[in-house]
């Protein structure tokens, strides 16, 4: 009798799981897909796009979303010039979690025939460059911050269509990034952005040390100015070069890689041509 009861329970459980699987993979996405198509017919493409990127694996949702993106955003990206700001992706910034994530503003620091090279206008978060306690050589390639940018930030801040628009960038031997930090050399050769960078309210809540404009430092022309990481390894033991909040300059010695009050200012390259 006991075996019969157990067997019956397992059969029922399997049936429930099967029904739930069908509901979540077929019924719910089907209803959302129909809703998105109806919104498109009403001209509400932004709302439709959001739904389609959420159900990206259902039918041709991602392809339809990509068509919307190209129609609504590609020309804006392609027409942006060096020094302009664009919006791309979303990330928590005002530290009000109830109102959702805000659009990320990026400064165009280089423009090429097929892509734009962008840097976030604001410091978006606060993380250690590398959290490992080890005697191994410190490198950008093996840093915990690089992993966070290319895994967590990349998937959290960019939807599936936006991810398709990102070009991979070679940042060293066998080092390819979707999202990365600027190097000291790049910063010194690019003049089209303000090195003195403000931290968002969210970044400050995560631990970024920021200061308001100070009359004794006229160079600080940005409220909530903060120190932000580069990807260049410093001359000191397990140190990384940072851009300081006072003058926007980069020292060579660097700050400890496990500093917990430095800001993260992502960079990436966005395609401005229609995907093939």
C-alpha positions in Angstrom: 0.0 0.0 0.0 2.8 2.4 0.9 4.5 1.8 -2.4 1.3 2.4 -4.3 0.8 5.8 -2.4 4.3 6.8 -3.1 4.0 5.9 -6.8 0.7 7.8 -7.1 2.3 10.8 -5.5 5.2 10.8 -7.9 2.8 10.5 -10.9 0.8 13.4 -9.6 3.9 15.5 -9.0 5.2 14.8 -12.5 1.9 15.8 -14.0 1.9 19.0 -12.0 5.4 19.8 -13.1 4.5 19.1 -16.7 1.4 21.3 -16.6 3.4 24.1 -14.9 6.1 23.8 -17.5 3.6 24.1 -20.4 2.0 27.1 -18.7 5.2 29.0 -18.2 6.9 28.1 -21.5 3.9 28.1 -23.8 0.7 29.7 -22.4 2.2 32.7 -20.6 4.6 33.6 -23.5 1.8 33.1 -26.0 -0.4 35.6 -24.2 2.5 38.1 -23.8 3.4 37.7 -27.5 -0.2 38.5 -28.5 -0.2 41.5 -26.2 3.0 42.8 -27.8 1.7 42.4 -31.3 -1.5 44.3 -30.3 0.6 47.1 -28.8 2.6 47.4 -32.0 -0.6 47.7 -33.9 -1.5 50.6 -31.6 1.9 52.2 -32.2 3.1 51.5 -28.7 6.4 50.1 -29.8 8.3 50.8 -26.6 5.9 48.8 -24.5 5.9 46.0 -27.1 9.7 46.0 -27.2 9.9 45.5 -23.4 7.6 42.5 -23.5 9.3 40.9 -26.5 12.7 41.1 -24.9 11.3 39.4 -21.8 10.0 36.5 -23.8 13.0 36.4 -26.1 13.0 32.6 -26.6 9.3 32.5 -27.8 8.8 32.3 -31.5 10.4 35.2 -33.3 10.2 37.6 -30.3 13.8 38.6 -30.4 13.8 39.3 -34.2 10.7 41.4 -33.9 12.2 43.3 -30.9 15.4 43.8 -33.0 13.3 45.4 -35.8 11.8 47.8 -33.3 15.2 48.7 -32.0 16.6 49.4 -35.4 13.6 51.5 -36.3 13.6 53.5 -33.1 17.2 53.7 -32.1 19.8 52.9 -34.8 19.6 56.2 -36.5 20.1 58.0 -33.2 23.2 56.0 -32.4 24.6 56.4 -36.0 24.1 60.2 -36.0 25.8 60.7 -32.6 29.1 62.6 -32.8 32.1 62.6 -30.5 31.2 64.5 -27.3 27.5 63.8 -27.7 25.5 61.8 -25.1 23.4 58.8 -25.9 21.1 56.5 -23.9 21.6 52.8 -24.0 20.6 50.2 -21.5 19.2 50.7 -18.0 20.7 50.6 -14.5 19.7 51.6 -11.0 20.9 55.2 -10.5 18.6 57.3 -8.3 18.6 54.7 -5.5 14.8 54.5 -5.6 14.3 50.8 -6.2 10.5 51.1 -6.5 10.6 53.2 -9.7 12.7 50.8 -11.7 16.0 51.3 -13.4 17.0 54.5 -15.2 18.4 54.8 -18.7 22.2 54.9 -18.8 23.8 58.0 -20.4 27.0 57.4 -22.3 29.5 59.9 -23.8 30.7 59.2 -27.3 34.5 59.4 -27.0 35.3 58.0 -30.5 33.3 57.4 -33.6 34.2 54.9 -36.4 32.5 53.8 -39.6 30.8 50.9 -38.0 30.7 51.7 -34.2 30.9 54.3 -31.5 33.2 54.0 -28.5 31.3 55.1 -25.4 32.0 55.8 -21.7 29.3 56.1 -19.0 28.6 59.7 -18.2 28.3 58.9 -14.5 30.0 56.4 -12.2 27.4 53.7 -11.9 28.5 51.4 -9.1 31.1 50.7 -6.5 33.2 47.5 -6.5 36.7 46.4 -5.7 39.0 46.0 -8.7 39.9 42.6 -7.4 38.6 40.9 -4.2 41.0 38.0 -4.2 43.6 37.7 -1.4 46.5 36.1 -3.2 50.1 36.7 -4.0 49.5 36.0 -7.7 50.2 38.8 -10.2 47.4 41.3 -10.4 46.0 41.6 -14.0 42.9 43.1 -15.7 42.3 39.7 -17.3 41.9 37.9 -14.0 40.3 40.6 -12.0 36.9 40.2 -10.3 35.7 43.6 -11.6 36.3 42.4 -15.2 34.2 39.3 -14.5 31.5 41.4 -13.0 31.4 43.8 -16.0 31.2 41.1 -18.6 28.8 38.9 -16.8 26.6 40.7 -14.2 26.6 44.2 -15.6 26.4 43.1 -19.2 23.3 40.9 -18.6 21.6 43.2 -16.1 22.0 46.5 -17.8 21.5 45.5 -21.4 18.6 43.6 -22.9 19.1 40.8 -25.4 18.9 43.1 -28.5 21.3 45.6 -27.0 23.7 42.8 -26.2 23.7 41.9 -29.9 24.8 45.5 -30.7 27.9 45.3 -28.6 31.2 44.7 -30.3 33.9 42.6 -28.6 37.1 44.5 -27.8 40.6 43.1 -27.6 42.2 44.5 -24.4 45.3 42.4 -24.3 46.6 39.0 -25.3 43.7 36.6 -25.2 41.6 39.2 -23.4 38.3 40.0 -25.2 35.6 42.1 -23.5 32.1 43.2 -24.1 32.3 45.8 -21.3 35.5 47.1 -19.8 37.3 50.0 -18.1 39.4 52.5 -19.9 43.1 52.2 -19.7 45.3 55.1 -18.5 46.7 55.4 -22.1 43.2 55.6 -23.6 42.2 58.3 -21.1 45.3 60.4 -21.9 44.7 60.3 -25.6 40.9 61.0 -25.5 39.9 64.6 -24.7 36.2 64.5 -25.4 34.9 63.7 -21.9 35.1 65.1 -18.4 37.6 63.1 -16.4 36.0 64.5 -13.2 33.1 62.2 -12.8 30.0 62.3 -10.6 28.7 59.3 -8.8 25.0 58.3 -9.0 23.0 58.2 -5.8 23.0 54.4 -6.1 26.8 54.2 -6.5 27.1 56.4 -3.3 24.8 54.0 -1.5 27.1 51.1 -2.5 30.1 52.8 -0.9 31.6 55.3 -3.4 33.2 58.2 -1.7 32.0 61.4 -3.3 32.4 65.0 -2.5 30.4 68.1 -3.4 32.0 70.9 -5.3 34.6 72.6 -3.1 35.6 76.2 -3.2 39.2 75.4 -2.3 39.4 73.1 -5.3 38.1 75.1 -8.3 39.0 72.2 -10.6 36.2 70.2 -9.0 33.4 71.4 -11.2 31.1 68.4 -10.7 29.0 67.7 -7.6 29.4 64.2 -6.1 32.8 63.9 -7.8 34.5 60.6 -7.2 37.6 58.5 -7.8 37.1 55.9 -10.5 39.0 52.8 -11.6 41.0 52.3 -14.8 42.1 48.9 -16.0 45.8 49.8 -15.8 47.8 48.1 -13.1 49.7 50.5 -10.8 53.4 50.5 -9.9 52.6 49.6 -6.3 52.0 46.1 -5.0 48.6 44.9 -6.2 47.5 48.5 -7.1 45.4 49.9 -9.9 45.6 53.4 -11.5 42.6 55.5 -10.6 41.3 58.9 -11.8 41.1 61.2 -8.8 38.1 63.4 -8.1 40.1 66.5 -7.5 41.8 67.1 -10.9 40.7 64.2 -13.0 44.4 63.0 -13.2 45.9 59.6 -13.0 48.8 58.8 -10.8 51.1 55.9 -11.7 51.5 54.3 -8.2 47.8 53.3 -8.0 45.3 52.4 -5.2 45.0 49.0 -3.6 43.0 46.7 -5.8 40.7 45.8 -2.9 39.7 49.4 -2.1 36.0 49.4 -1.5 35.2 53.1 -2.2 36.2 53.5 -5.8 33.7 53.9 -8.6 33.0 51.9 -11.7 32.7 53.8 -15.0 32.0 51.2 -17.8 33.1 51.6 -21.4 32.1 49.6 -24.5 31.8 49.7 -28.3 28.3 49.8 -29.9 27.6 48.9 -33.5 25.9 51.5 -35.5 25.1 49.4 -38.6 22.2 47.1 -39.1 22.9 43.5 -38.1 23.2 41.1 -41.0 
